[in-house]
C-alpha cells in the first residue's frame, strides 16, 4: 500500500465504512458503489490488496474475478434493469493506480452520446449531480440483498 492510494485507505476503513463502500466483500475482492457517479449502479470491483497491474493478480484472485463480475452483472440487471453492463479497467488516474474494474450498467435509455467509453460522462458531472449518500446506500443494499440470494 502507498499513502496516496485511495483504494488502500478505504480498505483500512471497512469497519466503519458505509454499505456503499463495502456492498460485497470476499477474501480477494471488495465491491463498492462509485462515490462520484450520477449513474445509479456504477460499481467498482477492487482487489483487497494493493495491485497496480492485472498481471500481478494471484491465480486465486484471477479465478474469482470472472464469476464475481458475472454475479454483479446479473444483480445489476435485476436491481437497476440495465440492458447490459460495461466492464472497464484503467487504473491510471493519480491516487487511483490500484487496479479496479468499473462495472457500469448500460441503461436502455442511455443517450447514444454517452454509450461505450463516453459513459465516463457520468463520473465527470459536478458534485451537485452525484447520487446522494442515501441513493448510493439504497442501490448498494439492493445489490447486496440480491447477491445474498444467489
Secondary structure in CASP SS format (residue, H / E / C, confidence):
PFRMAT SS
TARGET T0000
AUTHOR 0000-0000-0000
METHOD secondary structure of the structure
MODEL  1
X C 1.00
X C 1.00
X C 1.00
X C 1.00
X C 1.00
X H 1.00
X H 1.00
X H 1.00
X H 1.00
X H 1.00
X H 1.00
X C 1.00
X C 1.00
X C 1.00
X C 1.00
X C 1.00
X C 1.00
X C 1.00
X H 1.00
X H 1.00
X H 1.00
X C 1.00
X C 1.00
X E 1.00
X E 1.00
X C 1.00
X C 1.00
X C 1.00
X E 1.00
X E 1.00
X E 1.00
X E 1.00
X E 1.00
X C 1.00
X C 1.00
X C 1.00
X C 1.00
X C 1.00
X C 1.00
X C 1.00
X C 1.00
X C 1.00
X E 1.00
X E 1.00
X E 1.00
X E 1.00
X E 1.00
X C 1.00
X C 1.00
X C 1.00
X C 1.00
X C 1.00
X C 1.00
X H 1.00
X H 1.00
X H 1.00
X C 1.00
X C 1.00
X H 1.00
X H 1.00
X H 1.00
X H 1.00
X H 1.00
X H 1.00
X H 1.00
X H 1.00
X H 1.00
X H 1.00
X H 1.00
X H 1.00
X H 1.00
X H 1.00
X H 1.00
X H 1.00
X H 1.00
X H 1.00
X H 1.00
X H 1.00
X H 1.00
X H 1.00
X C 1.00
X C 1.00
X C 1.00
X E 1.00
X E 1.00
X E 1.00
X E 1.00
X E 1.00
X E 1.00
X C 1.00
X C 1.00
X C 1.00
X C 1.00
X C 1.00
X C 1.00
X C 1.00
X C 1.00
X C 1.00
X C 1.00
X E 1.00
X E 1.00
X E 1.00
X E 1.00
X E 1.00
X E 1.00
X E 1.00
X C 1.00
X C 1.00
X C 1.00
X C 1.00
X C 1.00
X H 1.00
X H 1.00
X H 1.00
X C 1.00
X H 1.00
X H 1.00
X H 1.00
X H 1.00
X H 1.00
X H 1.00
X H 1.00
X H 1.00
X C 1.00
X C 1.00
X C 1.00
X H 1.00
X H 1.00
X H 1.00
X C 1.00
X C 1.00
X C 1.00
X H 1.00
X H 1.00
X H 1.00
X H 1.00
X H 1.00
X H 1.00
X H 1.00
X H 1.00
X H 1.00
X H 1.00
X H 1.00
X H 1.00
X H 1.00
X H 1.00
X H 1.00
X H 1.00
X C 1.00
X C 1.00
END
